[in-house]
Amino acid sequence: MLDETMFEAEEKMEKAVEVAKEDFAGIRTGRATPGMFNKLMVDYYGAPTPLQQLASFQTPEARTVLITPYDKQSMSAIEKALRDSDLGVNPGNDGNTIRCVLPALTQERRKEYIKMAHRKGEDAKISIRNIRRHAKDSIDKLVKDGDVGEDEGTRTEKELETLTKKHVDLIDTLLKGKETELTEV
């Protein structure tokens, strides 16, 4: 019973870290990456579709992204989604590919992105702490019902704390890396 609780908690914490990685990848830095477009949805024949499913990406230069749609009919919808996004890009279309040149980040915009990264990191930590709380409640219930001994419950709670600290530290490491990326000029 305790092993199941710990396994489930660890699995959920890993997912929270993965979500944080995706969120951090979506925050624009000084250089162009396809990860910036992960959360961008395009109105494709009336259905919101992730841009990643509609096109391939290339980064020939540090601040340029070439987007090649698989279906040429979707080009105008992709351009509209890019213009409406908060990426601050003005896409150019040559008939086959869409070229997005990212403007240089101002110091003010960098600070804004750092704040956004901190917010996303804090959301991930809150998620991890909620997972810990649910697992601890399950352990306490098992101890209270007499299904496991108090010593075993206490030992498992310590393991849970170690697991939680490991994942929170991982989020902090990811956040520091993103912050470093954002402050590079």
C-alpha positions as CSV (number, residue, x, y, z in Angstrom):
1,M,0.0,0.0,0.0
2,L,2.7,2.5,1.0
3,D,4.8,1.5,-2.1
4,E,1.8,2.2,-4.3
5,T,1.3,5.6,-2.7
6,M,5.0,6.5,-3.1
7,F,5.1,5.2,-6.7
8,E,2.0,7.3,-7.6
9,A,3.4,10.4,-6.0
10,E,6.8,10.0,-7.7
11,E,5.1,9.5,-11.1
12,K,2.9,12.6,-10.6
13,M,5.9,14.7,-9.5
14,E,7.8,13.6,-12.6
15,K,4.9,14.8,-14.8
16,A,4.9,18.1,-13.0
17,V,8.6,18.6,-13.8
18,E,7.9,17.7,-17.5
19,V,5.1,20.3,-17.6
20,A,7.5,22.9,-16.1
21,K,10.1,22.0,-18.8
22,E,7.5,22.5,-21.5
23,D,6.4,25.8,-20.0
24,F,10.0,27.0,-19.8
25,A,10.6,26.0,-23.4
26,G,7.7,28.1,-24.4
27,I,9.2,31.2,-22.9
28,R,11.1,33.1,-25.6
29,T,14.8,33.7,-25.1
30,G,17.3,35.6,-27.3
31,R,17.6,32.8,-29.7
32,A,14.9,31.1,-31.7
33,T,13.8,27.5,-30.8
34,P,10.9,25.4,-32.1
35,G,9.9,24.9,-28.5
36,M,8.6,28.5,-28.5
37,F,5.7,27.4,-30.7
38,N,4.7,24.3,-28.5
39,K,1.5,25.9,-27.1
40,L,0.5,27.8,-30.2
41,M,-2.9,26.7,-31.6
42,V,-3.9,27.3,-35.2
43,D,-7.5,27.3,-36.4
44,Y,-7.2,24.5,-39.0
45,Y,-10.5,23.9,-40.8
46,G,-12.4,25.1,-37.8
47,A,-10.6,22.9,-35.2
48,P,-7.9,24.3,-32.9
49,T,-4.7,22.3,-33.8
50,P,-1.2,22.6,-32.4
51,L,1.2,24.3,-34.8
52,Q,3.7,21.4,-34.2
53,Q,1.3,19.1,-36.0
54,L,0.9,21.4,-39.0
55,A,4.4,22.3,-39.9
56,S,8.1,21.6,-39.6
57,F,10.6,24.0,-38.1
58,Q,14.1,25.1,-39.0
59,T,16.4,27.6,-37.3
60,P,19.0,28.7,-39.9
61,E,20.1,31.7,-37.8
62,A,19.9,32.5,-34.1
63,R,16.8,34.7,-34.3
64,T,15.1,33.3,-37.4
65,V,12.7,30.4,-37.7
66,L,11.5,28.9,-40.9
67,I,8.1,27.2,-40.7
68,T,7.2,24.9,-43.5
69,P,3.5,23.9,-43.5
70,Y,2.7,20.3,-44.5
71,D,-0.5,21.7,-46.1
72,K,0.0,24.9,-48.1
73,Q,-3.7,25.7,-47.6
74,S,-3.0,26.3,-43.9
75,M,-0.4,29.0,-44.5
76,S,-2.7,32.0,-43.9
77,A,-4.1,30.4,-40.7
78,I,-0.6,29.7,-39.4
79,E,0.4,33.3,-40.2
80,K,-2.7,34.7,-38.3
81,A,-2.0,32.5,-35.3
82,L,1.7,33.7,-35.2
83,R,0.6,37.4,-35.5
84,D,-2.0,37.0,-32.7
85,S,0.4,35.2,-30.4
86,D,2.4,37.0,-27.6
87,L,5.7,36.1,-29.3
88,G,6.0,39.5,-30.9
89,V,6.9,38.1,-34.4
90,N,5.7,39.4,-37.8
91,P,5.7,36.4,-40.1
92,G,6.7,36.8,-43.7
93,N,5.4,34.3,-46.4
94,D,7.2,33.4,-49.6
95,G,4.6,30.9,-50.8
96,N,6.3,27.8,-49.4
97,T,7.6,28.8,-46.0
98,I,6.9,31.3,-43.3
99,R,9.9,33.2,-42.1
100,C,9.7,34.6,-38.5
101,V,12.5,37.0,-37.5
102,L,12.4,37.5,-33.8
103,P,13.1,41.0,-32.6
104,A,16.0,41.5,-30.1
105,L,14.7,41.3,-26.5
106,T,14.8,44.6,-24.6
107,Q,15.9,44.6,-21.0
108,E,12.3,45.3,-19.9
109,R,11.0,42.4,-21.9
110,R,13.7,40.1,-20.5
111,K,12.6,41.1,-16.9
112,E,9.0,40.3,-17.9
113,Y,10.0,36.9,-19.2
114,I,12.0,36.2,-16.0
115,K,9.0,37.0,-13.9
116,M,6.9,34.7,-16.1
117,A,9.5,31.9,-15.7
118,H,9.4,32.4,-11.9
119,R,5.6,32.2,-11.9
120,K,5.6,29.0,-13.9
121,G,8.3,27.6,-11.6
122,E,6.3,28.5,-8.6
123,D,3.2,26.8,-10.1
124,A,5.2,23.7,-10.7
125,K,6.4,23.7,-7.0
126,I,2.9,24.2,-5.8
127,S,1.8,21.3,-7.9
128,I,4.5,19.1,-6.4
129,R,3.6,20.2,-2.9
130,N,-0.1,19.3,-3.5
131,I,1.0,15.9,-4.7
132,R,3.0,15.5,-1.4
133,R,0.0,16.6,0.6
134,H,-2.3,14.0,-1.0
135,A,0.3,11.2,-0.6
136,K,0.8,12.2,3.1
137,D,-2.9,12.1,3.7
138,S,-3.0,8.6,2.2
139,I,-0.2,7.5,4.4
140,D,-1.8,9.0,7.5
141,K,-5.1,7.3,6.7
142,L,-3.3,3.9,6.3
143,V,-1.6,4.4,9.7
144,K,-4.9,5.5,11.3
145,D,-6.8,2.5,9.9
146,G,-4.1,0.2,11.2
147,D,-3.1,-1.2,7.8
148,V,0.5,-0.2,8.4
149,G,2.6,0.5,11.5
150,E,3.5,4.0,12.7
151,D,7.2,3.4,12.3
152,E,6.6,2.3,8.7
153,G,4.4,5.3,8.1
154,T,7.0,7.7,9.5
155,R,9.7,6.2,7.4
156,T,7.6,6.5,4.3
157,E,6.8,10.2,5.1
158,K,10.5,10.9,5.3
159,E,11.0,9.2,1.9
160,L,8.2,11.4,0.6
161,E,9.9,14.5,1.9
162,T,13.2,13.5,0.3
163,L,11.3,12.9,-3.0
164,T,9.6,16.2,-2.8
165,K,12.8,18.1,-2.1
166,K,14.5,16.3,-5.0
167,H,11.8,17.5,-7.5
168,V,11.5,21.0,-6.1
169,D,15.3,21.3,-6.4
170,L,15.0,20.1,-10.0
171,I,12.5,22.8,-10.8
172,D,14.9,25.4,-9.2
173,T,17.7,24.1,-11.4
174,L,15.5,24.4,-14.5
175,L,14.5,27.9,-13.5
176,K,18.1,29.0,-12.9
177,G,19.0,27.7,-16.4
178,K,16.1,29.6,-18.0
179,E,17.0,32.7,-16.1
180,T,20.6,32.5,-17.3
181,E,19.4,32.0,-20.9
182,L,17.1,35.1,-20.6
183,T,19.8,37.3,-19.2
184,E,22.4,36.5,-21.9
185,V,22.6,39.3,-24.4
